[in-house]
Amino acid sequence: MATSTYTVTGMTCGHCVSSVKTEIGKIDGVTSVDIDLASGAVRVDSTAPLADADIVAAVDEAGYEVAV
């Protein structure tokens, strides 16, 4: 089990959170995605460590950005 934390910018509502959760959830090995809308904090639990590039691509697909 691995846990990664990211900050996503641009989310303003529950629909935004849902979009990001859906896209990250499509990545192989992801077991859960928890998002705090107020802070933009995204916690991803997975069966193995994930490539940051995969998370960035999923967040981009949802229309948002991972803060560097």
Secondary structure, DSSP 8 states (H G I E B T S, - for coil): -EEEEEEEES--SHHHHHHHHHHHHTSTTEEEEEEETTTTEEEEEESS---HHHHHHHHHHHT-EE--
